[in-house]
Amino acid sequence: MGTSMKKNIITILLAVLLIGFGLNTETLAQDRQKLAQTGMKFLGVSTDARVSSMGDAITSIFGNSTAMLYNPAGMADLQSNVDFSVGNLQWIADINYLYATISFQPFSENYGIFGFSVVNVNYGDFIGTIRKDNDQGFEEVGTFSPSSIVIGFSYAKMLSQKFAIGANIKYARQSLGSGVVGFNADGSYKTESFSTDVFAFDFGLIYKTGFKSLNIGMSISNFSQEIKYVEEGFQLPLLFKLGVSMDMMDLFNIDKEKHSFMLSVDATHPRDYPEQILIGAEYLFLQSFAIRVGYKTPTDIGGLSAGAGVKVNVGGMALGVDYSYAPADVFDYVQRIAVKFAF
């Protein structure tokens, strides 16, 4: 790698770190006073089974197409031409997430990796009511069904053998359904639909240090303008993450084709809740069977997570299934499952 390329990489690294820390220092005082006041919270929920089972500590780990949902630079090192993943998250309060991601190399690895993602959230049906002068004090006016969706387009590329960069632009929309806001002249209900949408950006990078498999990663998620919903303005759940990871088997004379033990640690600065430390580990046997565990602190609900996965090659295509489980205290537990293909 030439001197000019090295200088460009160093410049990009410094610029990104300054932007990240600038975002932190500019909003730090405000964030501490306005915790839990962001909107479109579904954008901050982890959907992928492998990632969530590792406590979301994957900022510095290269992965498959689902990396675009966390750190888009993580899909820059894909070896397959096409990678597809689809999964389901059974979230708290019977909220259901469905997601799909696909990445592909349209020409060759020299042109980078392109990706597309969609996440759909179904909150279920709710009974609508209005105030009424009766014994109950209200009257039912039918049901409404809130929903959310986010569609993203991503790009990632290895700028050198050590440095990867990625970005994601996404369109997010949240609908609270239709509600009764008054009465028409004939006495019938007057209804109005409530929804809002926004474009947001994610950005990330991963740097291979050259010492064994030690990686350093950084990502910024959900960067956008302020949104006004009816009469109230709010921000998206902006998240800044910095992480390191390494296959600990590099420290021993062990065949990595048989045994791998990835250890990852992330530090996060969210806009809407206190900073967290994320710790994740993945033991991989014969490049096929994985056991994972993760831990988040501090957190009010379920800091521990665990999961497993299996991957096999069938007719030149890699097929994988991942599962994760996380206790959620008063909300019982959260389960995720994902099916992945690559060829």
C-alpha positions as CSV (number, residue, x, y, z in Angstrom):
1,M,0.0,0.0,0.0
2,G,1.4,3.4,-1.1
3,T,2.2,6.3,1.2
4,S,-0.7,8.4,-0.2
5,M,-3.1,5.6,0.5
6,K,-1.9,5.3,4.1
7,K,-2.3,9.0,4.5
8,N,-5.8,8.9,3.1
9,I,-6.8,6.1,5.5
10,I,-5.4,7.9,8.5
11,T,-7.2,11.0,7.5
12,I,-10.5,9.2,7.2
13,L,-10.0,7.5,10.6
14,L,-9.2,10.7,12.3
15,A,-12.2,12.5,10.6
16,V,-14.6,9.8,11.6
17,L,-13.4,9.7,15.2
18,L,-13.6,13.5,15.4
19,I,-17.2,13.4,14.0
20,G,-18.2,10.7,16.5
21,F,-16.7,12.5,19.5
22,G,-18.0,15.8,18.2
23,L,-21.5,14.3,18.2
24,N,-21.0,13.1,21.7
25,T,-19.6,16.3,23.2
26,E,-22.2,18.5,21.4
27,T,-25.2,16.5,22.7
28,L,-23.8,15.0,25.9
29,A,-25.4,17.5,28.3
30,Q,-28.7,17.5,26.5
31,D,-28.8,13.7,26.2
32,R,-28.3,13.2,29.9
33,Q,-31.3,15.5,30.5
34,K,-33.5,14.0,27.8
35,L,-33.0,10.2,28.2
36,A,-35.8,8.1,26.6
37,Q,-37.1,11.0,24.5
38,T,-36.2,9.7,21.1
39,G,-38.8,8.5,18.6
40,M,-39.0,5.5,16.2
41,K,-37.5,3.3,18.8
42,F,-37.8,0.2,16.6
43,L,-34.7,1.4,14.8
44,G,-32.7,0.6,17.9
45,V,-33.8,-3.0,18.3
46,S,-31.4,-5.7,17.4
47,T,-33.0,-8.2,15.0
48,D,-30.3,-10.7,13.9
49,A,-30.0,-13.9,16.0
50,R,-26.2,-14.3,15.8
51,V,-25.6,-10.6,16.6
52,S,-28.0,-10.5,19.5
53,S,-26.7,-13.7,21.0
54,M,-23.3,-12.0,21.2
55,G,-24.8,-9.0,23.1
56,D,-24.6,-6.9,19.9
57,A,-20.9,-6.6,20.4
58,I,-20.1,-7.0,16.6
59,T,-18.9,-3.5,15.6
60,S,-15.4,-4.8,14.7
61,I,-16.4,-8.2,13.3
62,F,-16.8,-8.9,9.6
63,G,-20.0,-10.8,8.9
64,N,-22.6,-11.5,6.3
65,S,-25.3,-9.3,4.7
66,T,-26.9,-8.6,8.1
67,A,-23.9,-6.5,9.0
68,M,-25.6,-3.6,7.1
69,L,-28.1,-3.4,10.0
70,Y,-25.3,-2.7,12.5
71,N,-22.0,-1.7,10.9
72,P,-22.2,-1.7,7.1
73,A,-18.4,-2.0,6.9
74,G,-18.8,-5.5,8.2
75,M,-20.0,-6.9,4.9
76,A,-17.0,-5.5,3.0
77,D,-15.0,-8.7,3.3
78,L,-17.7,-11.1,2.0
79,Q,-16.2,-13.9,-0.1
80,S,-19.5,-15.0,-1.7
81,N,-21.1,-13.4,-4.7
82,V,-24.6,-13.3,-3.1
83,D,-25.5,-13.5,0.5
84,F,-29.1,-13.6,1.7
85,S,-30.6,-13.6,5.2
86,V,-34.1,-13.7,6.6
87,G,-35.2,-13.7,10.2
88,N,-37.8,-13.2,12.8
89,L,-37.8,-11.5,16.2
90,Q,-40.5,-12.2,18.8
91,W,-40.1,-9.0,20.8
92,I,-41.7,-8.0,24.1
93,A,-45.4,-7.3,24.3
94,D,-46.1,-9.6,21.3
95,I,-44.4,-7.2,18.9
96,N,-43.2,-9.1,15.9
97,Y,-40.2,-8.2,13.6
98,L,-39.5,-9.6,10.2
99,Y,-36.3,-8.7,8.3
100,A,-34.5,-9.6,5.2
101,T,-31.0,-8.6,3.9
102,I,-29.2,-9.3,0.7
103,S,-25.7,-8.4,-0.5
104,F,-24.0,-9.0,-3.8
105,Q,-20.9,-8.2,-5.9
106,P,-22.3,-7.1,-9.3
107,F,-18.9,-7.2,-11.1
108,S,-15.9,-8.1,-9.0
109,E,-14.5,-7.4,-5.5
110,N,-12.8,-4.3,-6.9
111,Y,-16.2,-2.6,-7.0
112,G,-17.2,-3.4,-3.5
113,I,-20.4,-4.9,-2.0
114,F,-23.9,-3.6,-2.5
115,G,-26.8,-4.4,-0.2
116,F,-30.5,-4.1,0.4
117,S,-32.4,-4.5,3.6
118,V,-36.0,-4.3,4.9
119,V,-37.3,-4.6,8.4
120,N,-41.0,-4.7,9.1
121,V,-42.6,-4.4,12.6
122,N,-46.1,-5.6,13.4
123,Y,-47.4,-4.3,16.8
124,G,-50.7,-6.2,16.6
125,D,-54.3,-4.9,16.9
126,F,-55.5,-2.4,19.5
127,I,-59.0,-1.3,20.5
128,G,-59.7,2.3,19.8
129,T,-61.8,4.3,22.3
130,I,-63.2,7.8,22.8
131,R,-64.5,9.5,25.9
132,K,-68.2,9.0,26.5
133,D,-70.7,10.1,29.2
134,N,-71.7,6.6,30.2
135,D,-71.0,4.1,33.0
136,Q,-67.6,3.1,31.5
137,G,-66.5,6.6,30.6
138,F,-65.5,5.5,27.1
139,E,-66.9,4.0,23.9
140,E,-65.1,1.6,21.6
141,V,-64.7,2.8,18.0
142,G,-63.1,-0.2,16.4
143,T,-59.5,-1.4,16.1
144,F,-56.3,0.1,14.7
145,S,-53.0,-1.5,13.8
146,P,-49.7,0.4,14.2
147,S,-46.8,-0.7,12.0
148,S,-43.3,0.4,11.1
149,I,-40.9,-0.3,8.2
150,V,-37.4,0.6,7.3
151,I,-35.8,0.0,3.9
152,G,-32.1,0.5,3.4
153,F,-29.5,0.5,0.6
154,S,-25.9,-0.2,1.6
155,Y,-22.4,-0.1,0.1
156,A,-19.1,-1.4,1.6
157,K,-15.6,-1.8,0.3
158,M,-12.2,-2.9,1.4
159,L,-10.1,0.1,0.6
160,S,-7.0,-1.9,1.3
161,Q,-6.1,-5.3,2.8
162,K,-6.6,-3.8,6.3
163,F,-9.2,-1.0,6.0
164,A,-12.9,-1.4,5.3
165,I,-15.6,1.3,5.0
166,G,-19.4,1.1,4.6
167,A,-22.5,3.3,4.5
168,N,-26.2,2.8,4.6
169,I,-29.0,5.1,3.6
170,K,-32.5,4.1,4.8
171,Y,-36.1,5.2,4.7
172,A,-38.0,4.7,7.9
173,R,-41.8,5.1,8.3
174,Q,-43.9,4.6,11.4
175,S,-47.7,4.5,11.3
176,L,-50.0,4.6,14.4
177,G,-53.0,3.8,12.3
178,S,-56.3,5.8,12.1
179,G,-57.9,7.4,15.1
180,V,-61.1,9.3,15.9
181,V,-60.4,13.0,16.2
182,G,-64.0,14.4,16.3
183,F,-67.4,14.2,14.7
184,N,-68.8,15.1,11.4
185,A,-71.9,17.2,10.9
186,D,-74.1,14.1,10.6
187,G,-72.7,12.7,13.9
188,S,-70.4,10.2,12.3
189,Y,-66.8,9.8,13.5
190,K,-64.2,12.0,11.9
191,T,-60.9,10.0,11.6
192,E,-57.3,10.9,10.8
193,S,-54.3,8.7,10.0
194,F,-51.1,9.4,12.0
195,S,-47.7,8.6,10.5
196,T,-44.3,10.0,10.0
197,D,-41.3,9.2,7.9
198,V,-37.6,10.2,7.6
199,F,-34.4,9.4,5.8
200,A,-31.5,8.4,8.0
201,F,-27.8,7.4,7.5
202,D,-25.5,4.8,9.0
203,F,-21.7,4.8,8.6
204,G,-19.0,2.5,9.8
205,L,-15.4,1.3,9.4
206,I,-13.3,-1.7,10.4
207,Y,-9.5,-1.7,10.6
208,K,-7.4,-4.8,10.7
209,T,-4.5,-3.9,13.0
210,G,-2.1,-6.6,11.6
211,F,-1.6,-8.1,15.1
212,K,-3.0,-11.6,14.8
213,S,-6.8,-11.2,14.0
214,L,-7.2,-8.0,16.2
215,N,-9.7,-5.7,14.6
216,I,-10.9,-2.2,15.6
217,G,-14.4,-1.0,14.5
218,M,-16.6,2.1,14.7
219,S,-20.1,2.9,13.6
220,I,-22.7,5.7,13.8
221,S,-26.3,4.7,13.3
222,N,-29.6,6.5,12.7
223,F,-28.1,9.9,11.9
224,S,-30.9,12.2,10.6
225,Q,-32.6,15.6,11.0
226,E,-35.1,16.2,13.7
227,I,-38.6,15.0,13.0
228,K,-41.8,16.8,13.8
229,Y,-44.8,14.6,14.7
230,V,-48.0,16.5,14.9
231,E,-46.8,19.3,17.2
232,E,-43.9,17.6,18.9
233,G,-40.3,17.3,17.6
234,F,-38.0,14.4,18.3
235,Q,-34.7,12.8,17.2
236,L,-34.0,9.3,16.1
237,P,-32.1,6.9,18.5
238,L,-28.6,8.0,17.4
239,L,-26.0,5.4,18.4
240,F,-22.2,5.7,18.4
241,K,-20.2,2.5,18.9
242,L,-16.5,1.7,19.2
243,G,-15.3,-1.9,19.4
244,V,-12.4,-4.4,19.3
245,S,-12.4,-8.1,18.6
246,M,-10.0,-11.0,18.2
247,D,-9.9,-14.7,17.7
248,M,-8.3,-15.8,20.9
249,M,-7.1,-19.1,19.4
250,D,-4.5,-16.9,17.7
251,L,-2.6,-16.9,21.0
252,F,-2.3,-20.7,21.0
253,N,-1.0,-23.4,18.7
254,I,-4.4,-24.6,17.6
255,D,-5.8,-25.4,14.2
256,K,-8.3,-22.6,13.6
257,E,-10.1,-24.7,11.0
258,K,-11.2,-26.9,13.9
259,H,-11.5,-24.4,16.7
260,S,-12.2,-20.7,16.8
261,F,-13.1,-18.5,19.8
262,M,-14.0,-14.9,18.9
263,L,-14.1,-12.4,21.7
264,S,-15.5,-8.9,21.2
265,V,-16.0,-5.8,23.3
266,D,-18.0,-2.7,22.3
267,A,-18.4,0.6,24.1
268,T,-21.6,2.5,23.1
269,H,-22.9,6.1,23.5
270,P,-26.6,6.2,22.7
271,R,-28.6,9.4,22.5
272,D,-31.5,8.1,24.7
273,Y,-30.0,6.0,27.5
274,P,-26.7,5.7,29.4
275,E,-23.5,4.4,27.9
276,Q,-23.1,0.6,27.8
277,I,-20.4,-2.0,27.6
278,L,-21.2,-4.9,25.4
279,I,-19.3,-8.2,25.6
280,G,-19.7,-11.1,23.1
281,A,-18.1,-14.5,22.5
282,E,-18.5,-17.1,19.8
283,Y,-17.0,-20.6,19.8
284,L,-16.9,-22.2,16.4
285,F,-16.2,-25.9,15.8
286,L,-15.2,-27.2,12.4
287,Q,-16.4,-23.9,10.9
288,S,-19.9,-25.3,11.2
289,F,-21.2,-25.4,14.7
290,A,-21.3,-22.3,16.9
291,I,-22.2,-21.5,20.5
292,R,-22.5,-17.9,21.5
293,V,-23.0,-15.8,24.6
294,G,-23.3,-12.0,25.3
295,Y,-23.7,-9.6,28.1
296,K,-24.7,-5.9,28.3
297,T,-24.2,-3.5,31.2
298,P,-25.7,-1.5,32.6
299,T,-29.2,-2.3,31.5
300,D,-32.7,-2.5,33.1
301,I,-33.9,-5.6,31.2
302,G,-32.1,-8.8,30.5
303,G,-28.4,-8.1,30.1
304,L,-27.5,-11.8,29.3
305,S,-28.1,-13.5,26.0
306,A,-27.1,-16.8,24.4
307,G,-27.5,-18.7,21.2
308,A,-26.3,-21.3,18.7
309,G,-25.9,-21.8,15.0
310,V,-25.1,-24.3,12.4
311,K,-23.8,-23.9,8.9
312,V,-23.5,-26.6,6.1
313,N,-22.5,-26.6,2.4
314,V,-25.0,-28.0,0.0
315,G,-24.2,-28.2,-3.7
316,G,-21.9,-25.2,-3.6
317,M,-24.2,-23.1,-1.5
318,A,-23.7,-22.3,2.2
319,L,-26.8,-22.7,4.4
320,G,-26.9,-21.5,8.0
321,V,-29.5,-21.3,10.8
322,D,-29.0,-19.2,13.9
323,Y,-31.0,-18.9,17.1
324,S,-30.8,-16.7,20.1
325,Y,-32.5,-16.5,23.5
326,A,-32.5,-13.6,25.9
327,P,-34.4,-13.3,29.2
328,A,-36.3,-10.1,29.6
329,D,-37.3,-10.1,33.2
330,V,-41.0,-9.0,33.6
331,F,-41.4,-9.5,29.8
332,D,-40.5,-13.2,30.1
333,Y,-38.0,-13.8,27.2
334,V,-37.1,-12.8,23.6
335,Q,-36.3,-15.2,20.8
336,R,-34.8,-14.7,17.4
337,I,-34.2,-17.0,14.5
338,A,-32.5,-16.5,11.2
339,V,-31.9,-18.5,8.0
340,K,-29.0,-17.6,5.8
341,F,-27.8,-18.5,2.3
342,A,-24.6,-17.7,0.4
343,F,-23.2,-18.8,-2.9
